Amino acid sequence: MGGEKDKITMLDKCPGAATIRRPTIIVKKCPECGVEVEIFSDEMQVKCSTCGFTVYNDLESCIQWCKYAKECVGERAYNRYMAARKKENEINGEAKDNNDK
């Protein structure tokens, strides 16, 4: 029971990875100037075209914990997401360190 066929079916229907495999557009307000900014659901950040402020996507994903993530979304998307997540964590760590001073 189970096996490779079940794993492939699960990967095809994983709801957590749907917006990574088929990105959608999210409209957010720039916190700096208030203009609407479009960002794809699989992007971590985008620059505001009006003021240049970096607007971040609140991207929480199963990629962070699922052991099938790389197979499910593809190696390229997985690596891009993980690199962006690492950068975000480094930025947040620096901001926290600066607030502690």
N, C-alpha and C positions, 0 to 999 in steps of 0.2 A: 504494500500500500504506500502511497506517497510517491516519492521519487522525482526524477527529472521532469516528467510531464506536469506534475502538480506545481513544481517550482516555476516553470515557464508560464503556466496559467496565472499564478499569483503575481508574477512580474508584469504581465499584461494588464492586470486589473488593480494594481496597487493604487489606492486613492491618494496616498501621500505624495507620490511622485508625478501625478498627473500634470500639475502646473509646471513641473520642471521639464517633462518631455514635450508638453504642448503649452508653452508660456502664454499667459494672458496679460493684457495691459491693465495696470493699476494706476489710478489718478490720485496723487497725493498733493498736499499743499506744501510749498516751500516754507519752512519755518522762519526763514530770514525775510522774504519779501511778500509772501502770501500768494504768489502766482501758482496756478496748477501745473504740476510736473507729471509727465507720463513715465512710468517705469515698468519694465516687464517683470512678471512674477518670479522669474529665475535670476534676476539681477540683484546684486547687493546694494548698489548705489548708482546714482546718476547726478550729473551737475545740472543745476537750474540754469536754463538758457537765458534768464533775465539777469540774475545777480551772480551766478557762478557758485553759489553755495552748494555743498554736497548734501543731497537728500538720500537718506538710507531707507531701504526696504526692510520691513520687520519680518525677515525671512527666517522662519523656524521650519525645519524640515526633518523628515525621517532619515535623510542622508546622514545626519549626525549620529544615529544609533543603529540603523538597520544593517545587518551583515550582508544583505544582498544589494545594497545601495549602488555599488559600482556597476553591477550587472544590470540593474533595473533602469537606471537613468543613462548609462553609458559612461565610459571612462573619461571622456572629454568634459562632460557636464559635471561629473563627480569631482574631478580635479579642479575645475574652475570654481565650483562652490566651496570646496574645502580650502583653497587658497584665499578666497575672499573672506571666508569665516575666520581664518587664522589672522588675516590683516585686521579684521574688525575687532577681534579679541585683543590684538596688540594695541590698537588705538584706544579701546576701552580701558585696558590696563594702564596705559599712559595717562589717560584722563583721571582715573582713580588715584594714581600715584600723585598727580599734580594737585588733586583736591585734598589729599592727606597732608600736604605741606603747609 
